[in-house]
Amino acid sequence: MLKYFLILLSLTAPLISQGAFFDVTINEIAWMGTISSANDEWIELYNNTSSVINLDDWVLKASDGTPEIKLVGGIPANGFFLLERTDDTTVPDVAADLIYKGALGNNGEDLKLFDSSGNLIDETNFSDSWPAGDNTTKQTMERIASAWQTSQSPGGTPKNGNSSGSQASPSTPVPVLTTPSPLLTPQVIPEETYPAGVVFNEILPSPEGSDTTEEWIEIYNQNGFEIDLSDWKIEDTTGKTTPYLFPAGTKIPQNGFLVLKRPETKITLNNDGDGLNLFSPSKEKKDAVSYEKAPLGQSYNLTSKGWTWSSKLTPGALNIISTKETKQVTPKPSPNDETFVIDLSSEKETAAVAAAATNIPRKWFPFLIAIPLAVVSAGLILFLKKSLL
């Protein structure tokens, strides 16, 4: 048993010395700047181990590419590493360990910390919005265990233990730790699954009126039950993309429609071509649609054969496609698409066949009359000949 333990220890030793996952964490973020200036942003790292960790060639970067910070130096055991933006005057009376360039977005960032071997050490995936911090009061975003809180005071606690948080009661003060407690192992929560069958059904990129006020997107629930769309997201794919997050409590009824207008979503549907993606809260893509140049005053409709343009706009109702328009169908991108179309082509074909059938007797009518007359005439002639003889 001791032999196997020593082998296991030898395999894990490199990870311990280099800083395995959660050894170094992103501990506090002043994404909103300070009272002095919104540009005075800073980020604090924390070493959860009892050993100094060399940060040379480590990288802290946002998924959108700004900022991207190459780290140098060491972080002391159970200590902090302070990164200040632009210069060392960002945090008065607290020396920066590293100066960097590049602004943090006020609407959120996905920050990732990589070690010198390119291993992901820590991540704060908040691309949609920051979970804590206050841009008005300049209270920072502090880490507590596996969650985040807004700091108790403006300016936060750079290179010091995180506060008890802004929710603490003033009459019952909570002692401020000189160093944060080691982070707890994150609780593994089963990922919630979200149903399929919520699809794009009709979109209007180029209305006859103002694009700003009259563009809209329609989605349809193919399921026989109501679906809660809270925190689902629609995002366009071309040019400046604008995500739309469904508000809490948004629901779409069974086999029902939901029409979203541009003033609500802020999504611009480009007339010369664009696309839309629908994501569940688990970031799983549930549906997608794309189009090329949009005709004026026509909507893009889902049919049994794919997508097609139609001059008959039907927001909140079944799509209506004429026979002529079904010839312009673009194949469906997904087998999950449903048919919501009145296709008049079969009716037209049936009518044509019926008309043709009606014309047959009229066309052959003279021949049908002539044949019996010829037979009768021949018989009369033969009879007369015999009578004369």
C-alpha positions as CSV (number, residue, x, y, z in Angstrom):
1,M,0.0,0.0,0.0
2,L,2.8,2.4,0.9
3,K,4.4,1.7,-2.5
4,Y,1.3,2.8,-4.4
5,F,0.9,5.8,-2.2
6,L,4.5,6.9,-3.0
7,I,3.9,6.4,-6.8
8,L,0.7,8.5,-6.5
9,L,2.6,11.2,-4.6
10,S,5.3,11.3,-7.2
11,L,2.8,11.8,-10.0
12,T,1.0,14.6,-8.2
13,A,4.1,16.4,-7.0
14,P,4.6,18.4,-10.3
15,L,1.0,19.7,-10.0
16,I,1.5,20.8,-6.5
17,S,4.7,22.6,-7.3
18,Q,3.3,24.4,-10.3
19,G,0.0,25.3,-8.8
20,A,-2.9,23.0,-9.6
21,F,-6.4,24.1,-10.1
22,F,-7.5,26.6,-7.4
23,D,-4.0,27.0,-6.1
24,V,-4.1,30.5,-7.5
25,T,-7.4,32.2,-7.9
26,I,-8.9,35.4,-9.2
27,N,-9.9,36.9,-5.8
28,E,-11.1,40.4,-6.3
29,I,-12.0,42.6,-9.4
30,A,-12.5,46.4,-9.5
31,W,-14.1,46.3,-12.9
32,M,-15.9,49.6,-12.2
33,G,-12.7,51.5,-11.4
34,T,-12.5,53.8,-8.3
35,I,-14.2,56.9,-7.0
36,S,-11.3,58.9,-8.5
37,S,-11.6,57.5,-12.0
38,A,-13.5,54.8,-13.8
39,N,-10.2,54.0,-15.6
40,D,-8.6,53.0,-12.3
41,E,-9.4,49.3,-12.6
42,W,-7.5,46.5,-10.8
43,I,-7.5,42.8,-10.4
44,E,-6.2,40.8,-7.4
45,L,-5.0,37.2,-7.4
46,Y,-4.6,35.0,-4.3
47,N,-2.3,32.1,-3.5
48,N,-4.2,29.4,-1.5
49,T,-1.1,27.3,-0.8
50,S,1.6,27.5,1.8
51,S,4.3,27.9,-0.8
52,V,5.5,30.7,-3.1
53,I,4.3,30.2,-6.7
54,N,6.3,31.5,-9.6
55,L,4.0,33.4,-12.0
56,D,6.5,33.9,-14.8
57,D,4.9,33.2,-18.2
58,W,1.5,32.8,-16.7
59,V,-1.3,34.7,-18.6
60,L,-4.5,36.3,-17.4
61,K,-6.7,37.2,-20.4
62,A,-10.3,37.9,-21.3
63,S,-12.0,35.8,-24.0
64,D,-12.6,38.8,-26.1
65,G,-8.8,39.6,-26.1
66,T,-8.9,42.6,-23.9
67,P,-7.1,42.7,-21.5
68,E,-4.4,40.1,-22.1
69,I,-1.8,40.2,-19.3
70,K,1.5,38.3,-19.2
71,L,2.5,37.8,-15.6
72,V,6.0,37.9,-14.1
73,G,7.2,37.5,-10.5
74,G,6.0,35.5,-7.6
75,I,3.0,35.3,-5.4
76,P,3.8,34.7,-1.7
77,A,2.3,31.8,0.3
78,N,-1.3,32.7,1.3
79,G,-0.6,36.1,-0.2
80,F,-1.9,38.4,-2.9
81,F,-0.7,39.7,-6.3
82,L,-2.1,43.1,-7.4
83,L,-2.5,44.1,-11.0
84,E,-3.2,47.7,-11.7
85,R,-4.3,49.2,-15.0
86,T,-2.1,51.8,-16.7
87,D,0.0,53.0,-13.7
88,D,0.7,52.5,-10.0
89,T,-1.6,55.3,-8.9
90,T,-4.8,53.3,-9.3
91,V,-4.8,52.1,-5.7
92,P,-3.4,54.8,-3.4
93,D,-0.8,53.6,-0.8
94,V,-0.9,50.1,-2.2
95,A,2.0,49.1,-4.5
96,A,1.1,47.2,-7.6
97,D,2.8,43.9,-8.4
98,L,2.2,44.4,-12.1
99,I,1.0,47.2,-14.4
100,Y,-1.2,46.2,-17.4
101,K,-3.1,47.8,-20.2
102,G,-6.6,47.1,-21.5
103,A,-10.1,47.9,-20.1
104,L,-12.6,45.5,-18.5
105,G,-16.1,45.7,-20.0
106,N,-18.7,47.1,-17.6
107,N,-21.2,44.5,-19.0
108,G,-19.0,41.6,-18.0
109,E,-16.0,39.6,-19.0
110,D,-14.8,36.0,-19.2
111,L,-11.4,36.0,-17.5
112,K,-9.1,33.0,-17.7
113,L,-5.9,32.4,-15.8
114,F,-3.4,30.0,-17.5
115,D,-0.1,28.7,-16.0
116,S,3.2,28.6,-18.0
117,S,2.2,25.3,-19.6
118,G,-1.1,26.6,-20.8
119,N,-3.2,24.8,-18.2
120,L,-6.4,26.6,-17.2
121,I,-6.0,27.4,-13.5
122,D,-9.0,29.6,-12.8
123,E,-11.9,31.3,-14.7
124,T,-14.6,33.9,-14.1
125,N,-17.0,33.3,-16.8
126,F,-19.3,36.4,-16.7
127,S,-19.5,37.4,-20.3
128,D,-23.2,38.5,-19.9
129,S,-22.9,40.5,-16.7
130,W,-20.8,40.8,-13.5
131,P,-22.5,39.0,-10.6
132,A,-21.3,41.5,-8.0
133,G,-19.8,45.0,-7.6
134,D,-21.4,48.4,-8.0
135,N,-20.5,50.9,-10.7
136,T,-22.3,53.7,-8.9
137,T,-20.7,53.3,-5.4
138,K,-17.5,51.8,-6.8
139,Q,-17.8,48.8,-4.4
140,T,-15.7,45.9,-5.8
141,M,-16.5,42.3,-6.6
142,E,-15.0,39.9,-4.0
143,R,-14.7,36.1,-4.0
144,I,-16.1,34.1,-1.1
145,A,-15.7,30.3,-1.4
146,S,-17.2,29.4,-4.8
147,A,-19.4,32.5,-5.1
148,W,-19.0,36.3,-5.4
149,Q,-20.1,39.3,-3.3
150,T,-20.1,43.1,-3.4
151,S,-17.5,44.5,-1.1
152,Q,-18.6,46.2,2.1
153,S,-17.0,49.5,1.3
154,P,-16.2,51.4,-1.9
155,G,-12.7,50.6,-3.2
156,G,-12.7,47.0,-1.8
157,T,-9.8,45.4,-0.1
158,P,-6.7,45.4,-2.4
159,K,-3.9,43.1,-1.1
160,N,-6.0,42.3,2.0
161,G,-8.5,39.8,3.2
162,N,-12.0,40.2,1.6
163,S,-14.7,42.0,3.5
164,S,-17.8,40.5,5.1
165,G,-19.8,41.9,2.2
166,S,-22.3,44.7,1.6
167,Q,-25.2,42.6,3.0
168,A,-23.8,42.4,6.5
169,S,-25.8,44.2,9.2
170,P,-24.0,47.3,10.6
171,S,-25.2,46.5,14.1
172,T,-23.6,43.0,14.0
173,P,-20.1,43.6,12.6
174,V,-18.3,40.5,11.2
175,P,-14.5,40.5,11.8
176,V,-12.5,41.0,8.6
177,L,-10.1,38.2,7.9
178,T,-6.4,39.1,7.4
179,T,-6.2,36.4,4.8
180,P,-9.0,34.5,3.0
181,S,-9.8,31.0,4.0
182,P,-8.8,28.4,1.4
183,L,-11.5,28.0,-1.2
184,L,-13.9,25.1,-0.7
185,T,-14.1,22.4,-3.3
186,P,-16.9,23.5,-5.7
187,Q,-20.1,21.5,-5.3
188,V,-21.0,19.5,-8.4
189,I,-24.5,20.3,-9.3
190,P,-26.2,18.3,-12.1
191,E,-26.6,20.4,-15.2
192,E,-30.3,21.2,-15.9
193,T,-31.5,20.0,-19.2
194,Y,-33.7,22.2,-21.4
195,P,-36.3,20.8,-23.9
196,A,-35.8,21.0,-27.7
197,G,-38.6,22.2,-30.0
198,V,-38.3,25.9,-29.4
199,V,-37.5,27.3,-32.9
200,F,-37.4,30.4,-35.0
201,N,-40.5,30.5,-37.1
202,E,-40.6,33.9,-38.9
203,I,-38.4,37.0,-39.0
204,L,-38.9,40.4,-40.6
205,P,-35.5,42.0,-41.3
206,S,-36.6,44.7,-43.9
207,P,-40.0,46.1,-43.1
208,E,-41.6,48.7,-45.4
209,G,-41.5,51.1,-42.5
210,S,-38.7,52.0,-40.1
211,D,-36.3,49.1,-39.4
212,T,-35.6,50.5,-35.9
213,T,-39.2,50.1,-34.8
214,E,-40.8,47.5,-37.0
215,E,-38.3,44.6,-37.3
216,W,-39.4,41.5,-35.3
217,I,-38.5,37.9,-34.5
218,E,-41.0,35.2,-34.0
219,I,-40.3,31.9,-32.1
220,Y,-42.6,28.9,-31.8
221,N,-43.0,26.2,-29.2
222,Q,-43.5,22.9,-30.9
223,N,-44.1,21.1,-27.6
224,G,-47.4,20.2,-26.0
225,F,-46.4,21.9,-22.8
226,E,-45.5,25.4,-21.7
227,I,-41.8,26.3,-21.5
228,D,-40.1,28.8,-19.2
229,L,-37.7,30.9,-21.3
230,S,-36.1,32.7,-18.4
231,D,-32.4,33.3,-19.1
232,W,-32.6,31.8,-22.6
233,K,-30.7,34.0,-25.1
234,I,-31.0,35.1,-28.8
235,E,-27.9,36.4,-30.5
236,D,-27.4,37.6,-34.1
237,T,-24.3,36.5,-36.0
238,T,-23.2,39.3,-38.4
239,G,-21.6,42.6,-37.7
240,K,-22.0,44.0,-34.2
241,T,-23.8,41.2,-32.4
242,T,-26.3,42.0,-29.7
243,P,-27.4,39.3,-27.3
244,Y,-31.0,39.4,-26.0
245,L,-31.5,37.6,-22.6
246,F,-35.1,36.6,-22.0
247,P,-36.3,38.3,-18.7
248,A,-37.1,36.1,-15.7
249,G,-40.7,34.8,-15.9
250,T,-40.9,34.8,-19.7
251,K,-43.0,31.8,-20.8
252,I,-44.2,30.5,-24.2
253,P,-47.4,28.4,-24.2
254,Q,-47.7,25.0,-25.7
255,N,-47.8,25.1,-29.5
256,G,-47.7,28.9,-29.1
257,F,-45.9,31.9,-30.6
258,L,-43.8,34.7,-29.1
259,V,-43.1,37.8,-31.1
260,L,-40.1,39.9,-30.1
261,K,-39.7,43.4,-31.6
262,R,-36.4,45.2,-32.2
263,P,-37.1,48.0,-29.6
264,E,-37.3,45.2,-27.0
265,T,-34.4,43.0,-28.1
266,K,-32.1,45.7,-29.5
267,I,-31.1,43.1,-32.1
268,T,-30.5,44.6,-35.6
269,L,-31.3,42.3,-38.5
270,N,-29.0,43.4,-41.3
271,N,-30.8,43.7,-44.6
272,D,-27.9,42.4,-46.6
273,G,-27.7,39.1,-44.7
274,D,-27.6,38.0,-41.1
275,G,-28.3,35.0,-38.8
276,L,-29.7,34.2,-35.4
277,N,-28.8,31.6,-32.7
278,L,-31.0,30.5,-29.8
279,F,-29.3,29.3,-26.7
280,S,-30.6,27.7,-23.5
281,P,-29.3,28.9,-20.1
282,S,-26.8,26.0,-20.3
283,K,-25.3,27.6,-23.5
284,E,-26.6,24.8,-25.7
285,K,-27.6,26.0,-29.1
286,K,-31.2,25.0,-29.6
287,D,-31.9,26.5,-33.0
288,A,-30.4,28.7,-35.7
289,V,-31.4,30.5,-38.9
290,S,-29.5,32.6,-41.5
291,Y,-30.5,34.5,-44.6
292,E,-29.0,36.5,-47.4
293,K,-30.3,39.8,-48.8
294,A,-33.7,40.5,-47.4
295,P,-36.5,41.6,-49.8
296,L,-38.3,44.8,-48.7
297,G,-41.6,44.1,-46.9
298,Q,-41.2,40.3,-46.8
299,S,-40.7,38.0,-43.8
300,Y,-38.5,34.9,-43.8
301,N,-40.7,31.9,-43.0
302,L,-40.2,28.3,-41.8
303,T,-42.0,25.8,-44.0
304,S,-42.0,22.0,-44.3
305,K,-39.3,22.2,-47.0
306,G,-37.1,24.9,-45.4
307,W,-37.1,28.7,-45.2
308,T,-38.7,31.0,-47.8
309,W,-39.6,34.7,-48.2
310,S,-43.2,35.7,-48.1
311,S,-45.1,38.9,-48.6
312,K,-47.8,37.6,-46.2
313,L,-46.7,38.7,-42.7
314,T,-48.2,36.5,-39.9
315,P,-46.6,37.5,-36.6
316,G,-48.2,35.4,-33.8
317,A,-49.9,33.0,-36.2
318,L,-49.3,30.1,-38.7
319,N,-47.2,31.0,-41.7
320,I,-49.1,31.5,-45.0
321,I,-47.0,30.8,-48.1
322,S,-48.3,31.1,-51.7
323,T,-47.5,28.6,-54.5
324,K,-45.1,31.0,-56.2
325,E,-43.2,31.6,-53.0
326,T,-42.7,27.9,-52.2
327,K,-40.4,27.7,-55.3
328,Q,-37.9,29.9,-53.5
329,V,-37.5,27.7,-50.5
330,T,-34.1,27.4,-48.7
331,P,-33.5,23.9,-47.2
332,K,-34.1,23.6,-43.5
333,P,-30.8,23.7,-41.4
334,S,-32.1,21.4,-38.7
335,P,-34.3,18.3,-38.5
336,N,-36.0,19.9,-35.5
337,D,-37.9,22.3,-37.8
338,E,-41.7,21.9,-37.9
339,T,-44.2,22.7,-40.7
340,F,-46.4,25.7,-40.1
341,V,-47.4,26.6,-43.7
342,I,-50.5,26.6,-45.8
343,D,-49.2,25.3,-49.2
344,L,-51.6,25.9,-52.0
345,S,-49.5,24.0,-54.6
346,S,-51.4,20.7,-54.2
347,E,-54.8,22.5,-54.5
348,K,-53.7,24.1,-57.7
349,E,-52.5,20.8,-59.2
350,T,-55.7,19.1,-58.3
351,A,-57.7,21.8,-60.0
352,A,-55.6,21.5,-63.1
353,V,-56.1,17.8,-63.2
354,A,-59.9,18.3,-62.8
355,A,-59.9,20.9,-65.5
356,A,-58.1,18.5,-67.9
357,A,-60.4,15.7,-67.1
358,T,-63.4,18.0,-67.9
359,N,-61.9,19.0,-71.3
360,I,-61.5,15.4,-72.5
361,P,-65.2,14.8,-73.5
362,R,-65.3,18.2,-75.2
363,K,-62.2,17.5,-77.3
364,W,-63.4,14.1,-78.5
365,F,-67.1,14.9,-78.8
366,P,-67.2,15.2,-82.6
367,F,-65.4,11.9,-83.1
368,L,-67.7,10.1,-80.7
369,I,-70.8,11.4,-82.6
370,A,-69.3,10.7,-86.1
371,I,-68.5,7.0,-85.4
372,P,-72.1,5.9,-84.7
373,L,-73.4,7.9,-87.6
374,A,-71.0,6.3,-90.0
375,V,-72.0,2.8,-88.8
376,V,-75.8,3.6,-89.1
377,S,-75.2,5.1,-92.6
378,A,-73.3,2.0,-93.8
379,G,-76.2,-0.2,-92.6
380,L,-78.8,1.8,-94.4
381,I,-76.9,1.7,-97.6
382,L,-76.6,-2.1,-97.5
383,F,-80.3,-2.4,-96.7
384,L,-81.3,-0.2,-99.6
385,K,-79.1,-2.2,-102.0
386,K,-80.7,-5.5,-101.0
387,S,-84.2,-4.0,-101.3
388,L,-83.6,-2.8,-104.9
389,L,-82.3,-6.2,-105.9
